[in-house]
Amino acid sequence: MNIRSLLSSMLIGAVASARSMTPMATLAAARLIGRRTPGQLVLLDRPLFKFGALAMGAGELAGDKMKTAPDRTVFLGLLARVMSAGIAGAALAPKGHERAGAAVAVGTAVPLAYATLAARKRAMSRIGQTRSGLIEDVFIVAAGIAIVALSTRADRD
């Protein structure tokens, strides 16, 4: 196993740094359209978790624009990133290397959460909270979709 085999896990960790629920939501959407992940993804095969992840992803996109939205680096924000990045990183890792994929994704998500927060605060001071959030949403959701699309395959069962 080399670092390139864990690139998808690392990239989905970067997505989680900015939007904690987007990795889970994109994987849930992929499962709904019949895509399979290289690693195991047990939770999102259960309807409650699959639809819950989609709802939480949408809710996060809306809630992020609120003036009362907490920084992504508060304890619960980091915890959500760790959980989401870990699950998604494991699912996108090669079969048998799920733990390494989870570790790489979490190791990417947590420090980048501070960097993406700093960038977002600079953008907010220039163009405001809503516009900066919408721009970040487009970029991060598109990245999440691309990573998951390129890392999964059609279910042939």
Secondary structure, 3 states (H helix, E strand, C coil): CCHHHHHHHHHHHHHHHHCCCHHHHHHHHHHHCCEECCCCCCHHHCHHHHHHHHHHHHHHHHHCCCCCCCCCCCHHHHHHHHHHHHHHHHHHCCCCCHHHHHHHHHHHHHHHHHHHHHHHHHHHHHHCHHHHHHHHHHHHHHHHHHHHHHHCEECCC
